[in-house]
Amino acid sequence: MTESMTEPDPTTPGPNWKLLIGGSLLALVLLASLGFLVYSSICPCERTPGGFLFGDRVDEPVQDWSFANDVPLCQLQIYDGLRPHSVNLNCMSTPAGELYLSCSVCTRKYWAGKVGSDERAVMRLNGAVYPVRLNRVTEPAEMDRAWDARVSKLQVHGGGPYNPIPDPDAERPDHWWTFHVESRA
């Protein structure tokens, strides 16, 4: 008995590689997007940055940010191109209700290098998300007001290796930066 050898029919289409590759890429993009959204719902965590900040959006303008002193840490979301980048950091309100961000050794912080003049950002405090505008402060008297507010807040909410309680008379170091925060509602 002889075995019959059949050759492939050249008129029968083979696998559609373009469709297979395109579908695989689409599935990969969808999976990565879903993963990023899950990651965003978990972080920023401790010193690990996150992505989007979710929460109840507050669109009314905030004039008095004093309530920020009741929150141990604030979360800030900026954009690096199209990608959101969020971090945990100290924020503090002056007695007049002005809000500032604290950034020690800021030249080494990724987010700080991405903040330009009148930078659009989002702040999350106690689960509420506020659209804000950031501006770096370089005027010494205003920096001193922000520093004093930081020292005062950390007397209550400071502690731990990354956020120690400063001496009440601590002087502002040269490597410390601050950013003024305003509502953009």
Biotite code that builds the C-alpha atoms (Angstrom):
import biotite.structure as struc

atoms = struc.array([
    struc.Atom([0.000, 0.000, 0.000], chain_id="A", res_id=1, res_name="MET", atom_name="CA", element="C"),
    struc.Atom([1.382, 3.338, -0.930], chain_id="A", res_id=2, res_name="THR", atom_name="CA", element="C"),
    struc.Atom([0.919, 6.399, 1.113], chain_id="A", res_id=3, res_name="GLU", atom_name="CA", element="C"),
    struc.Atom([-0.551, 9.279, -0.661], chain_id="A", res_id=4, res_name="SER", atom_name="CA", element="C"),
    struc.Atom([1.419, 12.444, -0.279], chain_id="A", res_id=5, res_name="MET", atom_name="CA", element="C"),
    struc.Atom([-0.610, 15.572, -0.682], chain_id="A", res_id=6, res_name="THR", atom_name="CA", element="C"),
    struc.Atom([0.840, 18.919, -1.300], chain_id="A", res_id=7, res_name="GLU", atom_name="CA", element="C"),
    struc.Atom([-0.698, 22.051, 0.134], chain_id="A", res_id=8, res_name="PRO", atom_name="CA", element="C"),
    struc.Atom([-3.210, 23.706, -2.125], chain_id="A", res_id=9, res_name="ASP", atom_name="CA", element="C"),
    struc.Atom([-1.709, 27.077, -3.112], chain_id="A", res_id=10, res_name="PRO", atom_name="CA", element="C"),
    struc.Atom([-5.187, 28.561, -3.448], chain_id="A", res_id=11, res_name="THR", atom_name="CA", element="C"),
    struc.Atom([-6.057, 27.867, 0.232], chain_id="A", res_id=12, res_name="THR", atom_name="CA", element="C"),
    struc.Atom([-5.216, 30.919, 2.356], chain_id="A", res_id=13, res_name="PRO", atom_name="CA", element="C"),
    struc.Atom([-2.700, 30.384, 5.157], chain_id="A", res_id=14, res_name="GLY", atom_name="CA", element="C"),
    struc.Atom([-2.785, 32.055, 8.536], chain_id="A", res_id=15, res_name="PRO", atom_name="CA", element="C"),
    struc.Atom([-3.474, 35.776, 8.334], chain_id="A", res_id=16, res_name="ASN", atom_name="CA", element="C"),
    struc.Atom([-0.287, 36.999, 10.038], chain_id="A", res_id=17, res_name="TRP", atom_name="CA", element="C"),
    struc.Atom([-1.246, 40.657, 9.895], chain_id="A", res_id=18, res_name="LYS", atom_name="CA", element="C"),
    struc.Atom([-4.512, 39.981, 11.699], chain_id="A", res_id=19, res_name="LEU", atom_name="CA", element="C"),
    struc.Atom([-2.805, 37.722, 14.226], chain_id="A", res_id=20, res_name="LEU", atom_name="CA", element="C"),
    struc.Atom([-0.052, 40.254, 14.994], chain_id="A", res_id=21, res_name="ILE", atom_name="CA", element="C"),
    struc.Atom([-2.497, 43.193, 15.075], chain_id="A", res_id=22, res_name="GLY", atom_name="CA", element="C"),
    struc.Atom([-4.829, 41.337, 17.435], chain_id="A", res_id=23, res_name="GLY", atom_name="CA", element="C"),
    struc.Atom([-1.940, 40.385, 19.689], chain_id="A", res_id=24, res_name="SER", atom_name="CA", element="C"),
    struc.Atom([-0.717, 43.980, 19.833], chain_id="A", res_id=25, res_name="LEU", atom_name="CA", element="C"),
    struc.Atom([-4.228, 45.240, 20.592], chain_id="A", res_id=26, res_name="LEU", atom_name="CA", element="C"),
    struc.Atom([-4.597, 42.671, 23.393], chain_id="A", res_id=27, res_name="ALA", atom_name="CA", element="C"),
    struc.Atom([-1.201, 43.715, 24.789], chain_id="A", res_id=28, res_name="LEU", atom_name="CA", element="C"),
    struc.Atom([-2.164, 47.412, 24.753], chain_id="A", res_id=29, res_name="VAL", atom_name="CA", element="C"),
    struc.Atom([-5.497, 46.684, 26.459], chain_id="A", res_id=30, res_name="LEU", atom_name="CA", element="C"),
    struc.Atom([-3.804, 44.516, 29.085], chain_id="A", res_id=31, res_name="LEU", atom_name="CA", element="C"),
    struc.Atom([-1.131, 47.174, 29.740], chain_id="A", res_id=32, res_name="ALA", atom_name="CA", element="C"),
    struc.Atom([-3.819, 49.876, 30.031], chain_id="A", res_id=33, res_name="SER", atom_name="CA", element="C"),
    struc.Atom([-5.819, 47.786, 32.469], chain_id="A", res_id=34, res_name="LEU", atom_name="CA", element="C"),
    struc.Atom([-2.655, 47.081, 34.458], chain_id="A", res_id=35, res_name="GLY", atom_name="CA", element="C"),
    struc.Atom([-1.823, 50.803, 34.588], chain_id="A", res_id=36, res_name="PHE", atom_name="CA", element="C"),
    struc.Atom([-5.322, 51.615, 35.869], chain_id="A", res_id=37, res_name="LEU", atom_name="CA", element="C"),
    struc.Atom([-5.015, 48.971, 38.596], chain_id="A", res_id=38, res_name="VAL", atom_name="CA", element="C"),
    struc.Atom([-1.539, 50.300, 39.460], chain_id="A", res_id=39, res_name="TYR", atom_name="CA", element="C"),
    struc.Atom([-2.978, 53.844, 39.596], chain_id="A", res_id=40, res_name="SER", atom_name="CA", element="C"),
    struc.Atom([-5.648, 52.733, 42.049], chain_id="A", res_id=41, res_name="SER", atom_name="CA", element="C"),
    struc.Atom([-2.954, 51.415, 44.411], chain_id="A", res_id=42, res_name="ILE", atom_name="CA", element="C"),
    struc.Atom([-0.064, 53.893, 44.118], chain_id="A", res_id=43, res_name="CYS", atom_name="CA", element="C"),
    struc.Atom([1.530, 56.289, 44.849], chain_id="A", res_id=44, res_name="PRO", atom_name="CA", element="C"),
    struc.Atom([2.503, 54.206, 47.831], chain_id="A", res_id=45, res_name="CYS", atom_name="CA", element="C"),
    struc.Atom([5.232, 55.236, 50.246], chain_id="A", res_id=46, res_name="GLU", atom_name="CA", element="C"),
    struc.Atom([8.107, 56.270, 47.959], chain_id="A", res_id=47, res_name="ARG", atom_name="CA", element="C"),
    struc.Atom([6.830, 54.508, 44.822], chain_id="A", res_id=48, res_name="THR", atom_name="CA", element="C"),
    struc.Atom([5.188, 56.863, 42.308], chain_id="A", res_id=49, res_name="PRO", atom_name="CA", element="C"),
    struc.Atom([1.822, 56.141, 40.764], chain_id="A", res_id=50, res_name="GLY", atom_name="CA", element="C"),
    struc.Atom([-0.256, 57.207, 37.804], chain_id="A", res_id=51, res_name="GLY", atom_name="CA", element="C"),
    struc.Atom([-3.751, 58.686, 37.862], chain_id="A", res_id=52, res_name="PHE", atom_name="CA", element="C"),
    struc.Atom([-5.226, 59.983, 41.113], chain_id="A", res_id=53, res_name="LEU", atom_name="CA", element="C"),
    struc.Atom([-8.824, 58.864, 41.507], chain_id="A", res_id=54, res_name="PHE", atom_name="CA", element="C"),
    struc.Atom([-11.352, 60.295, 43.934], chain_id="A", res_id=55, res_name="GLY", atom_name="CA", element="C"),
    struc.Atom([-14.296, 62.633, 44.306], chain_id="A", res_id=56, res_name="ASP", atom_name="CA", element="C"),
    struc.Atom([-13.507, 65.660, 42.134], chain_id="A", res_id=57, res_name="ARG", atom_name="CA", element="C"),
    struc.Atom([-13.951, 69.059, 43.792], chain_id="A", res_id=58, res_name="VAL", atom_name="CA", element="C"),
    struc.Atom([-14.531, 71.758, 41.185], chain_id="A", res_id=59, res_name="ASP", atom_name="CA", element="C"),
    struc.Atom([-15.328, 74.651, 43.540], chain_id="A", res_id=60, res_name="GLU", atom_name="CA", element="C"),
    struc.Atom([-12.344, 76.985, 43.968], chain_id="A", res_id=61, res_name="PRO", atom_name="CA", element="C"),
    struc.Atom([-10.524, 76.600, 47.284], chain_id="A", res_id=62, res_name="VAL", atom_name="CA", element="C"),
    struc.Atom([-9.495, 79.871, 48.911], chain_id="A", res_id=63, res_name="GLN", atom_name="CA", element="C"),
    struc.Atom([-8.515, 78.491, 52.330], chain_id="A", res_id=64, res_name="ASP", atom_name="CA", element="C"),
    struc.Atom([-6.412, 75.311, 52.277], chain_id="A", res_id=65, res_name="TRP", atom_name="CA", element="C"),
    struc.Atom([-6.092, 75.098, 56.084], chain_id="A", res_id=66, res_name="SER", atom_name="CA", element="C"),
    struc.Atom([-7.689, 71.637, 56.053], chain_id="A", res_id=67, res_name="PHE", atom_name="CA", element="C"),
    struc.Atom([-4.524, 70.321, 54.335], chain_id="A", res_id=68, res_name="ALA", atom_name="CA", element="C"),
    struc.Atom([-2.769, 70.524, 57.705], chain_id="A", res_id=69, res_name="ASN", atom_name="CA", element="C"),
    struc.Atom([-5.105, 67.776, 58.974], chain_id="A", res_id=70, res_name="ASP", atom_name="CA", element="C"),
    struc.Atom([-3.795, 65.323, 56.348], chain_id="A", res_id=71, res_name="VAL", atom_name="CA", element="C"),
    struc.Atom([-0.393, 63.676, 56.996], chain_id="A", res_id=72, res_name="PRO", atom_name="CA", element="C"),
    struc.Atom([0.547, 63.534, 53.284], chain_id="A", res_id=73, res_name="LEU", atom_name="CA", element="C"),
    struc.Atom([-0.893, 64.925, 50.085], chain_id="A", res_id=74, res_name="CYS", atom_name="CA", element="C"),
    struc.Atom([-0.741, 63.284, 46.705], chain_id="A", res_id=75, res_name="GLN", atom_name="CA", element="C"),
    struc.Atom([0.209, 65.206, 43.588], chain_id="A", res_id=76, res_name="LEU", atom_name="CA", element="C"),
    struc.Atom([-0.373, 64.176, 39.967], chain_id="A", res_id=77, res_name="GLN", atom_name="CA", element="C"),
    struc.Atom([1.429, 65.917, 37.124], chain_id="A", res_id=78, res_name="ILE", atom_name="CA", element="C"),
    struc.Atom([1.763, 64.932, 33.480], chain_id="A", res_id=79, res_name="TYR", atom_name="CA", element="C"),
    struc.Atom([5.002, 63.931, 31.813], chain_id="A", res_id=80, res_name="ASP", atom_name="CA", element="C"),
    struc.Atom([3.829, 64.326, 28.260], chain_id="A", res_id=81, res_name="GLY", atom_name="CA", element="C"),
    struc.Atom([0.745, 62.126, 28.063], chain_id="A", res_id=82, res_name="LEU", atom_name="CA", element="C"),
    struc.Atom([1.703, 59.945, 31.036], chain_id="A", res_id=83, res_name="ARG", atom_name="CA", element="C"),
    struc.Atom([0.374, 60.832, 34.494], chain_id="A", res_id=84, res_name="PRO", atom_name="CA", element="C"),
    struc.Atom([2.909, 60.705, 37.338], chain_id="A", res_id=85, res_name="HIS", atom_name="CA", element="C"),
    struc.Atom([1.809, 60.931, 40.974], chain_id="A", res_id=86, res_name="SER", atom_name="CA", element="C"),
    struc.Atom([3.722, 61.103, 44.259], chain_id="A", res_id=87, res_name="VAL", atom_name="CA", element="C"),
    struc.Atom([3.159, 61.363, 47.997], chain_id="A", res_id=88, res_name="ASN", atom_name="CA", element="C"),
    struc.Atom([4.589, 64.503, 49.541], chain_id="A", res_id=89, res_name="LEU", atom_name="CA", element="C"),
    struc.Atom([4.218, 67.009, 52.324], chain_id="A", res_id=90, res_name="ASN", atom_name="CA", element="C"),
    struc.Atom([1.838, 69.845, 51.730], chain_id="A", res_id=91, res_name="CYS", atom_name="CA", element="C"),
    struc.Atom([1.186, 72.532, 54.272], chain_id="A", res_id=92, res_name="MET", atom_name="CA", element="C"),
    struc.Atom([-1.030, 75.520, 54.717], chain_id="A", res_id=93, res_name="SER", atom_name="CA", element="C"),
    struc.Atom([0.071, 78.827, 56.190], chain_id="A", res_id=94, res_name="THR", atom_name="CA", element="C"),
    struc.Atom([-2.108, 80.501, 58.846], chain_id="A", res_id=95, res_name="PRO", atom_name="CA", element="C"),
    struc.Atom([-3.533, 82.612, 55.975], chain_id="A", res_id=96, res_name="ALA", atom_name="CA", element="C"),
    struc.Atom([-4.715, 79.414, 54.204], chain_id="A", res_id=97, res_name="GLY", atom_name="CA", element="C"),
    struc.Atom([-2.142, 79.385, 51.379], chain_id="A", res_id=98, res_name="GLU", atom_name="CA", element="C"),
    struc.Atom([-1.044, 75.911, 50.258], chain_id="A", res_id=99, res_name="LEU", atom_name="CA", element="C"),
    struc.Atom([2.560, 74.905, 49.562], chain_id="A", res_id=100, res_name="TYR", atom_name="CA", element="C"),
    struc.Atom([4.345, 71.697, 48.634], chain_id="A", res_id=101, res_name="LEU", atom_name="CA", element="C"),
    struc.Atom([7.550, 70.619, 50.325], chain_id="A", res_id=102, res_name="SER", atom_name="CA", element="C"),
    struc.Atom([10.419, 69.169, 48.324], chain_id="A", res_id=103, res_name="CYS", atom_name="CA", element="C"),
    struc.Atom([13.721, 68.308, 50.008], chain_id="A", res_id=104, res_name="SER", atom_name="CA", element="C"),
    struc.Atom([16.765, 67.793, 47.774], chain_id="A", res_id=105, res_name="VAL", atom_name="CA", element="C"),
    struc.Atom([14.426, 68.618, 44.923], chain_id="A", res_id=106, res_name="CYS", atom_name="CA", element="C"),
    struc.Atom([17.046, 68.539, 42.178], chain_id="A", res_id=107, res_name="THR", atom_name="CA", element="C"),
    struc.Atom([16.949, 64.726, 42.530], chain_id="A", res_id=108, res_name="ARG", atom_name="CA", element="C"),
    struc.Atom([13.149, 64.444, 42.350], chain_id="A", res_id=109, res_name="LYS", atom_name="CA", element="C"),
    struc.Atom([11.763, 63.387, 38.982], chain_id="A", res_id=110, res_name="TYR", atom_name="CA", element="C"),
    struc.Atom([8.437, 65.190, 39.365], chain_id="A", res_id=111, res_name="TRP", atom_name="CA", element="C"),
    struc.Atom([9.973, 68.538, 40.341], chain_id="A", res_id=112, res_name="ALA", atom_name="CA", element="C"),
    struc.Atom([11.970, 68.713, 37.115], chain_id="A", res_id=113, res_name="GLY", atom_name="CA", element="C"),
    struc.Atom([8.741, 68.350, 35.131], chain_id="A", res_id=114, res_name="LYS", atom_name="CA", element="C"),
    struc.Atom([6.905, 71.248, 36.824], chain_id="A", res_id=115, res_name="VAL", atom_name="CA", element="C"),
    struc.Atom([7.000, 74.432, 34.795], chain_id="A", res_id=116, res_name="GLY", atom_name="CA", element="C"),
    struc.Atom([5.454, 77.829, 35.412], chain_id="A", res_id=117, res_name="SER", atom_name="CA", element="C"),
    struc.Atom([1.679, 77.688, 36.003], chain_id="A", res_id=118, res_name="ASP", atom_name="CA", element="C"),
    struc.Atom([1.827, 73.885, 35.784], chain_id="A", res_id=119, res_name="GLU", atom_name="CA", element="C"),
    struc.Atom([-1.556, 72.164, 35.695], chain_id="A", res_id=120, res_name="ARG", atom_name="CA", element="C"),
    struc.Atom([-1.790, 69.346, 38.224], chain_id="A", res_id=121, res_name="ALA", atom_name="CA", element="C"),
    struc.Atom([-4.165, 67.452, 40.483], chain_id="A", res_id=122, res_name="VAL", atom_name="CA", element="C"),
    struc.Atom([-3.964, 67.175, 44.290], chain_id="A", res_id=123, res_name="MET", atom_name="CA", element="C"),
    struc.Atom([-5.656, 64.462, 46.349], chain_id="A", res_id=124, res_name="ARG", atom_name="CA", element="C"),
    struc.Atom([-6.384, 65.066, 50.025], chain_id="A", res_id=125, res_name="LEU", atom_name="CA", element="C"),
    struc.Atom([-8.534, 62.629, 52.023], chain_id="A", res_id=126, res_name="ASN", atom_name="CA", element="C"),
    struc.Atom([-9.899, 61.021, 48.862], chain_id="A", res_id=127, res_name="GLY", atom_name="CA", element="C"),
    struc.Atom([-10.964, 64.322, 47.274], chain_id="A", res_id=128, res_name="ALA", atom_name="CA", element="C"),
    struc.Atom([-9.280, 65.384, 44.028], chain_id="A", res_id=129, res_name="VAL", atom_name="CA", element="C"),
    struc.Atom([-8.645, 69.084, 43.340], chain_id="A", res_id=130, res_name="TYR", atom_name="CA", element="C"),
    struc.Atom([-7.523, 70.573, 40.017], chain_id="A", res_id=131, res_name="PRO", atom_name="CA", element="C"),
    struc.Atom([-4.630, 72.921, 40.843], chain_id="A", res_id=132, res_name="VAL", atom_name="CA", element="C"),
    struc.Atom([-1.893, 75.080, 39.362], chain_id="A", res_id=133, res_name="ARG", atom_name="CA", element="C"),
    struc.Atom([1.692, 74.954, 40.675], chain_id="A", res_id=134, res_name="LEU", atom_name="CA", element="C"),
    struc.Atom([4.431, 77.556, 40.701], chain_id="A", res_id=135, res_name="ASN", atom_name="CA", element="C"),
    struc.Atom([7.869, 77.175, 42.197], chain_id="A", res_id=136, res_name="ARG", atom_name="CA", element="C"),
    struc.Atom([8.621, 79.783, 44.864], chain_id="A", res_id=137, res_name="VAL", atom_name="CA", element="C"),
    struc.Atom([12.094, 81.335, 44.942], chain_id="A", res_id=138, res_name="THR", atom_name="CA", element="C"),
    struc.Atom([11.417, 84.522, 46.923], chain_id="A", res_id=139, res_name="GLU", atom_name="CA", element="C"),
    struc.Atom([13.076, 83.996, 50.354], chain_id="A", res_id=140, res_name="PRO", atom_name="CA", element="C"),
    struc.Atom([10.355, 85.580, 52.533], chain_id="A", res_id=141, res_name="ALA", atom_name="CA", element="C"),
    struc.Atom([7.626, 83.461, 50.923], chain_id="A", res_id=142, res_name="GLU", atom_name="CA", element="C"),
    struc.Atom([9.830, 80.356, 51.183], chain_id="A", res_id=143, res_name="MET", atom_name="CA", element="C"),
    struc.Atom([10.303, 81.102, 54.896], chain_id="A", res_id=144, res_name="ASP", atom_name="CA", element="C"),
    struc.Atom([6.505, 81.306, 55.399], chain_id="A", res_id=145, res_name="ARG", atom_name="CA", element="C"),
    struc.Atom([6.085, 77.948, 53.678], chain_id="A", res_id=146, res_name="ALA", atom_name="CA", element="C"),
    struc.Atom([8.972, 76.455, 55.703], chain_id="A", res_id=147, res_name="TRP", atom_name="CA", element="C"),
    struc.Atom([7.455, 77.665, 58.971], chain_id="A", res_id=148, res_name="ASP", atom_name="CA", element="C"),
    struc.Atom([4.121, 76.088, 57.975], chain_id="A", res_id=149, res_name="ALA", atom_name="CA", element="C"),
    struc.Atom([5.952, 72.822, 57.187], chain_id="A", res_id=150, res_name="ARG", atom_name="CA", element="C"),
    struc.Atom([7.743, 72.748, 60.533], chain_id="A", res_id=151, res_name="VAL", atom_name="CA", element="C"),
    struc.Atom([4.495, 73.499, 62.351], chain_id="A", res_id=152, res_name="SER", atom_name="CA", element="C"),
    struc.Atom([2.551, 70.760, 60.539], chain_id="A", res_id=153, res_name="LYS", atom_name="CA", element="C"),
    struc.Atom([5.268, 68.156, 61.064], chain_id="A", res_id=154, res_name="LEU", atom_name="CA", element="C"),
    struc.Atom([5.148, 68.721, 64.827], chain_id="A", res_id=155, res_name="GLN", atom_name="CA", element="C"),
    struc.Atom([1.769, 66.935, 64.599], chain_id="A", res_id=156, res_name="VAL", atom_name="CA", element="C"),
    struc.Atom([2.050, 64.711, 61.500], chain_id="A", res_id=157, res_name="HIS", atom_name="CA", element="C"),
    struc.Atom([5.775, 64.059, 61.305], chain_id="A", res_id=158, res_name="GLY", atom_name="CA", element="C"),
    struc.Atom([7.630, 60.932, 62.273], chain_id="A", res_id=159, res_name="GLY", atom_name="CA", element="C"),
    struc.Atom([9.257, 57.969, 60.639], chain_id="A", res_id=160, res_name="GLY", atom_name="CA", element="C"),
    struc.Atom([12.419, 57.659, 58.551], chain_id="A", res_id=161, res_name="PRO", atom_name="CA", element="C"),
    struc.Atom([11.158, 59.640, 55.543], chain_id="A", res_id=162, res_name="TYR", atom_name="CA", element="C"),
    struc.Atom([9.261, 62.369, 57.372], chain_id="A", res_id=163, res_name="ASN", atom_name="CA", element="C"),
    struc.Atom([11.010, 63.130, 60.655], chain_id="A", res_id=164, res_name="PRO", atom_name="CA", element="C"),
    struc.Atom([9.725, 65.693, 63.127], chain_id="A", res_id=165, res_name="ILE", atom_name="CA", element="C"),
    struc.Atom([11.951, 68.758, 62.728], chain_id="A", res_id=166, res_name="PRO", atom_name="CA", element="C"),
    struc.Atom([13.185, 70.876, 65.586], chain_id="A", res_id=167, res_name="ASP", atom_name="CA", element="C"),
    struc.Atom([10.630, 73.716, 66.046], chain_id="A", res_id=168, res_name="PRO", atom_name="CA", element="C"),
    struc.Atom([13.452, 76.201, 65.346], chain_id="A", res_id=169, res_name="ASP", atom_name="CA", element="C"),
    struc.Atom([14.813, 74.329, 62.297], chain_id="A", res_id=170, res_name="ALA", atom_name="CA", element="C"),
    struc.Atom([16.269, 76.588, 59.639], chain_id="A", res_id=171, res_name="GLU", atom_name="CA", element="C"),
    struc.Atom([15.319, 76.176, 56.012], chain_id="A", res_id=172, res_name="ARG", atom_name="CA", element="C"),
    struc.Atom([18.072, 74.283, 54.154], chain_id="A", res_id=173, res_name="PRO", atom_name="CA", element="C"),
    struc.Atom([19.377, 75.528, 50.823], chain_id="A", res_id=174, res_name="ASP", atom_name="CA", element="C"),
    struc.Atom([18.387, 72.284, 49.057], chain_id="A", res_id=175, res_name="HIS", atom_name="CA", element="C"),
    struc.Atom([14.700, 72.708, 50.010], chain_id="A", res_id=176, res_name="TRP", atom_name="CA", element="C"),
    struc.Atom([12.222, 73.854, 47.369], chain_id="A", res_id=177, res_name="TRP", atom_name="CA", element="C"),
    struc.Atom([8.592, 74.790, 47.680], chain_id="A", res_id=178, res_name="THR", atom_name="CA", element="C"),
    struc.Atom([5.749, 75.189, 45.220], chain_id="A", res_id=179, res_name="PHE", atom_name="CA", element="C"),
    struc.Atom([2.732, 77.412, 45.685], chain_id="A", res_id=180, res_name="HIS", atom_name="CA", element="C"),
    struc.Atom([-0.579, 75.654, 44.968], chain_id="A", res_id=181, res_name="VAL", atom_name="CA", element="C"),
    struc.Atom([-3.686, 77.444, 43.691], chain_id="A", res_id=182, res_name="GLU", atom_name="CA", element="C"),
    struc.Atom([-7.104, 76.127, 42.682], chain_id="A", res_id=183, res_name="SER", atom_name="CA", element="C"),
    struc.Atom([-7.786, 76.116, 38.968], chain_id="A", res_id=184, res_name="ARG", atom_name="CA", element="C"),
    struc.Atom([-11.467, 75.288, 39.313], chain_id="A", res_id=185, res_name="ALA", atom_name="CA", element="C"),
])
